[in-house]
């Protein structure tokens, strides 16, 4: 089924990102990462005030390996 897409503005895209418009069968990422961050870590904007009196980021990752993307070529 064809997709009808209006205006698209792409400002930036990283080298390992996937950008798709329309119909797609399979999207395979070429890179992976794991991010741990505490409260207020990814806030962006003007005049932000974060009040984090007590913050603990728990990073218990008990498995030995995560899902690999070795076959996503």
N, C-alpha and C positions, 0 to 999 in steps of 0.2 A: 504494500500500500504506500503510495508516494506521500512524502511529507511536504507540507506547505509551511515555509519558514519566512518570517518577516525580517526586519532589519536586525542585524547582529553586529555588535561592536566588541571586538576582541582587543583589549588593551595590552595584555602581556600573557605569555605562556612560557613555562619552563621547558627545558630540553627533555624531561622525562614525562611530560604531561600528555593527556589524550584530549583532543578537541574534535567533537563530532557534531555534525548537523545532518539531520535526516535519519533515514532507516539504517540500521546496523544489525549485523548478525552476531558478531563477537568482537569485543574490544579487549586486547591483552596488554596489560601494563608492561613496560620494559624495565622498570626500577621499582624498588620498594624501600620503605623506611618506617621506623617506629619512633614515635615522639612521646615523651613524657613531659608534662608541664603542670605547674601548680595553678592556683587560683589567680586570675587576672593576667595570665601570661600572654595571650594573643589579642589583647584589647588594642584597638587602633582608633585614633580620632583626636580631636582637640580638647584640651582641658579635662582630661580623665583624672578621677580620684579613686584609687582602689584602697579599701581599708580591709586588710587581711591580718587580723590580730594573731591568729595561730593557723599555720598552714602546713600540712604534710602531704607530699605526693608519694603514694605507695607504688612501688615499681616491682612487685613480686611477679616475675615471669618464670613459672616453674617448668615449662617445657624446654627441651634442649634446643629445638629448632622450630622456626615458624614455617608457614607454607612458602615454598620457594617458587620463583617464577622462571625456572631454568628452561622451560619449553616454550616460553613466550618470545618467539623470534620474529 
